[in-house]
Amino acid sequence: MPVYEYRCQECGSLFEELKRLSDPAPEKCPRCGHAEVRKVVSRSSFALKGGGWYSDHYGLRPSASPE
């Protein structure tokens, strides 16, 4: 399940929730209890490390050599 970030429109508190895509948004801010929170678009924690298709060009056709 993905982790979503939300920001309270009243106090500015930023908080995370682990939930399914189909789950409803939180109803209130856990810090101040205000009812208006919005989802924040944040940077993903997904990272490709080490060797792999992205570094060795897996799937690319060899270039044609000039004759």
Backbone as CSV, one residue per row, in Angstrom:
resi,resn,N_x,N_y,N_z,CA_x,CA_y,CA_z,C_x,C_y,C_z
1,MET,0.842,-1.177,0.000,0.000,0.000,0.000,0.888,1.240,0.000
2,PRO,0.481,2.244,-0.748,1.283,3.465,-0.805,1.080,4.363,0.412
3,VAL,2.044,5.216,0.640,1.970,6.220,1.705,1.632,7.551,1.042
4,TYR,0.589,8.208,1.533,0.172,9.499,1.002,0.452,10.581,2.024
5,GLU,0.827,11.764,1.535,1.066,12.911,2.405,-0.103,13.877,2.277
6,TYR,-0.488,14.448,3.408,-1.574,15.419,3.452,-1.112,16.637,4.233
7,ARG,-1.672,17.807,3.881,-1.374,19.044,4.598,-2.691,19.657,5.064
8,CYS,-2.708,20.070,6.332,-3.874,20.726,6.910,-3.932,22.168,6.398
9,GLN,-5.102,22.604,5.978,-5.268,23.960,5.462,-5.335,24.999,6.590
10,GLU,-5.549,24.554,7.814,-5.645,25.472,8.954,-4.292,25.696,9.623
11,CYS,-3.653,24.614,10.078,-2.401,24.767,10.848,-1.144,24.507,10.008
12,GLY,-1.304,23.979,8.791,-0.151,23.724,7.923,0.587,22.441,8.246
13,SER,0.062,21.654,9.165,0.696,20.396,9.552,0.756,19.432,8.367
14,LEU,1.889,18.773,8.217,2.090,17.789,7.162,2.112,16.417,7.823
15,PHE,1.273,15.492,7.333,1.237,14.149,7.909,1.063,13.111,6.819
16,GLU,1.447,11.880,7.138,1.393,10.767,6.185,0.378,9.738,6.650
17,GLU,-0.217,9.046,5.671,-1.110,7.936,5.971,-0.866,6.820,4.978
18,LEU,-0.835,5.598,5.476,-0.690,4.407,4.662,-2.094,3.934,4.324
19,LYS,-2.467,4.001,3.040,-3.823,3.625,2.659,-3.896,3.169,1.213
20,ARG,-4.960,2.449,0.916,-5.210,2.010,-0.455,-5.656,3.195,-1.297
21,LEU,-5.512,3.055,-2.601,-5.943,4.100,-3.525,-7.444,4.332,-3.405
22,SER,-8.198,3.285,-3.122,-9.655,3.383,-3.034,-10.149,3.914,-1.684
23,ASP,-9.265,4.026,-0.682,-9.668,4.534,0.628,-9.969,6.029,0.549
24,PRO,-10.923,6.518,1.352,-11.227,7.954,1.349,-10.112,8.765,2.003
25,ALA,-10.066,10.039,1.689,-9.089,10.950,2.298,-9.405,11.094,3.781
26,PRO,-8.413,11.460,4.587,-8.686,11.644,6.017,-9.723,12.741,6.230
27,GLU,-10.543,12.576,7.250,-11.625,13.530,7.510,-11.166,14.758,8.277
28,LYS,-10.065,14.612,9.056,-9.601,15.758,9.829,-8.109,15.659,10.096
29,CYS,-7.530,16.789,10.453,-6.114,16.873,10.785,-5.886,16.220,12.150
30,PRO,-4.884,15.335,12.261,-4.627,14.702,13.554,-4.052,15.669,14.603
31,ARG,-3.522,16.794,14.155,-2.910,17.754,15.095,-3.926,18.744,15.672
32,CYS,-4.724,19.376,14.773,-5.642,20.421,15.250,-7.109,20.041,15.103
33,GLY,-7.415,18.980,14.344,-8.788,18.536,14.189,-9.575,19.264,13.109
34,HIS,-8.921,20.169,12.374,-9.596,20.903,11.302,-10.039,19.929,10.218
35,ALA,-11.181,20.194,9.597,-11.781,19.255,8.648,-11.240,19.363,7.227
36,GLU,-10.448,20.358,6.905,-9.985,20.504,5.522,-8.504,20.135,5.397
37,VAL,-8.250,18.960,4.805,-6.880,18.525,4.514,-6.802,18.214,3.022
38,ARG,-5.643,18.455,2.446,-5.443,18.211,1.015,-4.235,17.324,0.796
39,LYS,-4.339,16.492,-0.243,-3.239,15.603,-0.596,-2.100,16.425,-1.185
40,VAL,-0.885,16.082,-0.810,0.312,16.775,-1.275,1.019,15.862,-2.275
41,VAL,1.434,16.411,-3.394,2.222,15.647,-4.357,3.663,15.742,-3.909
42,SER,4.241,14.596,-3.577,5.592,14.595,-3.047,6.487,13.686,-3.872
43,ARG,7.761,13.791,-3.608,8.744,12.991,-4.309,8.662,11.545,-3.843
44,SER,8.769,10.653,-4.783,8.698,9.232,-4.463,9.985,8.765,-3.798
45,SER,9.869,7.749,-2.960,11.055,7.188,-2.322,11.625,6.037,-3.130
46,PHE,11.042,5.760,-4.296,11.493,4.685,-5.168,12.802,5.078,-5.834
47,ALA,13.798,4.217,-5.747,15.096,4.507,-6.367,15.684,3.233,-6.945
48,LEU,16.236,3.342,-8.140,16.925,2.213,-8.760,18.398,2.320,-8.392
49,LYS,18.934,1.266,-7.801,20.334,1.279,-7.394,21.040,0.070,-7.972
50,GLY,22.311,0.210,-8.212,23.106,-0.904,-8.713,22.973,-1.081,-10.220
51,GLY,23.488,-2.187,-10.709,23.420,-2.464,-12.138,22.035,-2.919,-12.537
52,GLY,21.727,-2.787,-13.792,20.411,-3.204,-14.254,20.123,-2.685,-15.640
53,TRP,18.878,-2.850,-16.069,18.506,-2.491,-17.432,18.737,-1.023,-17.738
54,TYR,18.609,-0.164,-16.758,18.748,1.262,-17.005,20.200,1.675,-17.210
55,SER,21.136,0.862,-16.691,22.533,1.259,-16.815,23.253,0.530,-17.953
56,ASP,22.775,-0.654,-18.312,23.481,-1.367,-19.380,22.677,-1.404,-20.685
57,HIS,21.627,-0.588,-20.758,20.840,-0.422,-21.979,20.199,-1.714,-22.459
58,TYR,19.697,-2.504,-21.545,19.013,-3.741,-21.888,17.870,-3.431,-22.850
59,GLY,17.763,-4.192,-23.892,16.685,-4.034,-24.853,17.033,-3.174,-26.051
60,LEU,18.146,-2.465,-25.991,18.535,-1.660,-27.150,19.144,-2.567,-28.210
61,ARG,18.818,-2.276,-29.425,19.410,-3.036,-30.527,20.829,-2.540,-30.750
62,PRO,21.731,-3.450,-31.079,23.101,-2.997,-31.374,23.085,-2.093,-32.604
63,SER,23.897,-1.074,-32.565,23.942,-0.152,-33.701,24.570,-0.837,-34.908
64,ALA,24.067,-0.501,-36.070,24.597,-1.091,-37.306,25.965,-0.487,-37.579
65,SER,26.919,-1.348,-37.835,28.252,-0.848,-38.114,28.349,-0.451,-39.592
66,PRO,28.992,0.665,-39.868,29.137,1.118,-41.253,30.031,0.149,-42.042
67,GLU,29.618,-0.177,-43.232,30.406,-1.109,-44.054,31.136,-0.403,-45.147
